[in-house]
Amino acid sequence: MELACLTVFLLSLLPSFEGRYALVLGVFRGLNPILSMLAASAGVILLSIVLPYAFPKIDDLMVWMLRHGGRFRVKVASAYLKHVGRIRVKAKPYIGKYGIPGLIFFVALPLPSSGVWTGALIAYVLAMSRYKTMAVLLAGGLLSNFITLTFTLLGFGLPSPL
């Protein structure tokens, strides 16, 4: 059981998996749905705290690579910084229109290419404060876990955890 909880937690940290898919895997592997939800939610909480601090460090690394890197590093850093700049320009009108609730909804959508990692990147490129970003990621990530667990339990006739 401890290994299954650890597996759900570790998978919940991966960008393409995240908590919502990790908890489904835990339930299908026979883990109690509440334990699966708790392990996946622990991953969401950790990512909600770490990611707002990580993205600025990545930018610092890219700027350093521009100044001190060889030809390949300069190409990579230039491409990254240009891409982030384009995202900032494209995403700003949408967040301006829908605001924080829109970003929470985006993070909560249990679909590929949405989620905590993508929400953190969007919040970063739009220069949202770290604390707002943490709140958005936490609310959206936990809501996503709840939605996914609900559909998993309803859709597959599994016993209710309550």
C-alpha positions in Angstrom: 0.0 0.0 0.0 2.8 2.4 0.8 4.4 1.7 -2.5 1.2 2.4 -4.3 0.8 5.7 -2.5 4.4 6.7 -3.3 3.8 5.8 -7.0 0.7 8.0 -7.1 2.6 10.8 -5.5 5.6 10.6 -7.8 3.5 10.3 -10.9 1.5 13.3 -9.8 4.6 15.4 -10.1 5.2 14.6 -13.8 4.1 17.2 -16.4 2.2 14.9 -18.6 0.6 12.8 -15.9 -0.2 15.1 -13.0 -2.4 14.3 -10.0 -5.6 13.7 -12.0 -4.2 10.7 -13.9 -2.1 9.5 -11.1 -5.1 9.1 -8.8 -7.0 7.1 -11.4 -4.0 4.8 -11.8 -4.0 4.4 -8.0 -7.7 3.5 -7.9 -7.3 1.0 -10.7 -4.3 -0.6 -8.9 -6.6 -1.2 -5.9 -5.5 1.7 -3.8 -8.3 3.1 -1.6 -9.8 6.1 -3.5 -9.3 8.4 -0.5 -5.6 7.4 -0.2 -5.1 7.8 -3.9 -6.7 11.3 -3.7 -4.5 12.3 -0.8 -1.3 11.1 -2.5 -2.2 12.9 -5.7 -3.2 16.0 -3.9 0.1 16.1 -2.0 1.7 16.2 -5.4 -0.5 19.1 -6.5 0.3 21.0 -3.3 4.1 20.5 -3.8 3.9 21.6 -7.4 1.8 24.6 -6.5 4.6 25.8 -4.2 7.7 24.8 -6.2 6.7 25.8 -9.8 6.2 29.5 -9.2 9.8 29.6 -7.9 11.2 27.3 -10.6 10.2 29.1 -13.8 12.2 32.3 -12.9 15.3 30.2 -12.3 14.9 28.6 -15.7 14.8 32.1 -17.2 17.9 33.0 -15.3 19.6 29.9 -16.7 18.6 30.9 -20.2 19.9 34.4 -19.9 23.2 33.0 -18.5 23.4 30.7 -21.5 22.9 33.6 -23.8 25.8 35.5 -22.3 28.2 32.6 -21.5 27.2 29.7 -23.7 28.6 28.3 -26.9 26.8 28.4 -30.2 24.3 25.6 -29.3 23.4 27.0 -25.9 22.8 30.5 -27.3 20.5 29.0 -29.9 18.5 27.0 -27.3 18.3 30.0 -24.9 17.2 32.4 -27.7 14.5 30.0 -28.9 13.2 29.5 -25.4 13.1 33.2 -24.5 11.5 34.1 -27.9 8.9 31.4 -27.3 8.1 32.6 -23.8 7.8 36.2 -25.1 5.3 35.0 -27.8 3.2 33.1 -25.1 3.1 36.2 -23.0 1.8 38.3 -25.9 -0.8 35.7 -26.9 -2.1 34.7 -23.5 -2.4 38.2 -21.9 -5.7 39.2 -23.6 -7.3 35.9 -22.5 -6.3 36.2 -18.9 -7.2 39.9 -19.0 -10.7 38.9 -20.2 -11.3 35.8 -17.9 -8.9 36.6 -15.1 -7.9 34.3 -12.3 -11.2 32.2 -12.5 -10.4 31.5 -16.1 -6.9 30.3 -15.3 -8.3 28.1 -12.4 -10.8 26.6 -14.8 -8.0 26.0 -17.3 -5.9 24.2 -14.7 -8.9 22.2 -13.5 -9.9 20.9 -16.9 -8.9 17.2 -16.9 -7.6 17.3 -20.5 -4.2 16.9 -22.0 -2.2 20.2 -22.3 -4.0 21.7 -19.4 -3.1 21.4 -15.7 -0.7 22.6 -13.1 2.4 22.7 -15.2 0.9 24.5 -18.1 -1.0 26.8 -15.7 2.2 27.7 -13.9 3.9 28.5 -17.2 1.0 30.7 -18.3 1.0 32.5 -14.9 4.7 33.0 -15.1 4.8 34.4 -18.6 2.0 36.8 -17.7 4.0 38.0 -14.7 1.3 36.9 -12.2 2.6 37.2 -8.6 3.9 34.0 -7.0 1.2 33.9 -4.3 -1.6 34.3 -6.8 0.0 31.6 -9.0 0.2 29.3 -6.0 -3.5 29.9 -5.2 -4.5 29.3 -8.8 -2.5 26.2 -9.1 -3.7 24.8 -5.8 -7.4 25.5 -6.5 -7.3 24.3 -10.1 -5.2 21.2 -9.3 -7.3 20.1 -6.4 -10.5 20.7 -8.4 -9.1 18.7 -11.2 -8.4 15.8 -8.9 -11.9 16.0 -7.4 -13.5 16.0 -10.9 -11.4 13.1 -12.1 -12.0 11.0 -8.9 -15.7 11.7 -9.1 -16.0 10.5 -12.8 -13.7 7.5 -12.0 -16.0 6.4 -9.2 -19.2 7.1 -11.0 -18.1 5.9 -14.4 -16.6 2.6 -13.4 -19.0 1.5 -10.7 -16.3 1.4 -8.0 -17.4 1.5 -4.4 -17.7 5.0 -3.0 -14.9 6.0 -0.6 -17.5 7.7 1.7 
